[in-house]
Amino acid sequence: MRSKIQLCDPLTSFICCIPGLLRQPKWGHLKDLHKAIKLCEEALIATEPNTTSLGPNFEATIYQTGSRLCVAFLANIATSDKTVNFSGKLYNLPAWSVSILPDCENVVLNTAKINAVTMIPSFMHQSLKVDADSSVTLGSDWSWINEPVGISKDNSFLKHGLLEQINTTADQSDYLWYSLSIFIKPDDPLLQDGSQTALHIESLGHALHAFVNGNLTGNAKWEIIWD
């Protein structure tokens, strides 16, 4: 029993090295190649290959069982196109390519002439009816949820230091809010000279809100600049 790797051996070095060919499964630009290999399957698994030279940088790999089955791979590993004589017929071989002949006579595919499939994306307009009070699937796999902003008493807790956000929120929220309180006594020297107090905070967070005695006194947000 011969493996699939052995069956593909005559083409391996060419298919893997041809410039511009993406690595894809059995579709796209390799669809025609696999169809051609399928035509050669019976001969490929029935016998060992015989490789002969057709000249410098040119060779033919032949799988033949008597007169009934005959498959040939004509290879050109040169950097220019060439016409070669094989079994009394002339074949044009593009540079760095393999021609596949399932009957040792007719070329069904050359690896330099594989048809490429072009994907053209298109966009379709779709009217959306959104219920603001519920999660809605908008005609696709995308959905949204309404998430409260800020800290609630239900899920607040005390902790020293900063936390790892993903493990802390446990996929329940995209946000992790921190609250820091400072108590200043009325006789604190900070309040005695009548000067204005500046609050300076170094943070990588998205937004900041400052409250004094429960009243909002200022806020700030950080803008993301994309290079």
Buried (B, 14 or more C-beta within 10 A) or exposed (E): EEEEEBBEBBBEEBBEEBEEBEEEEEEBBBBBBEEBBEBBEBBBEBBEBEEEEBEEBBBBBBBBEEEEBBBBBBBBBBEEEBEBEBEEEEBEBBEBBBBBBBEBEEBBBBBBEBEEEEEEEEEEEEEEEEEEEEEBEEEEEEEEEEEEEEEEEEEEEEEEEEEEEEEEBEEEBEBBBEEEEEEEEEEEEEEEEEEEEEEEEEEEEEEBEEEEEEEEEEEEEEEEEEE
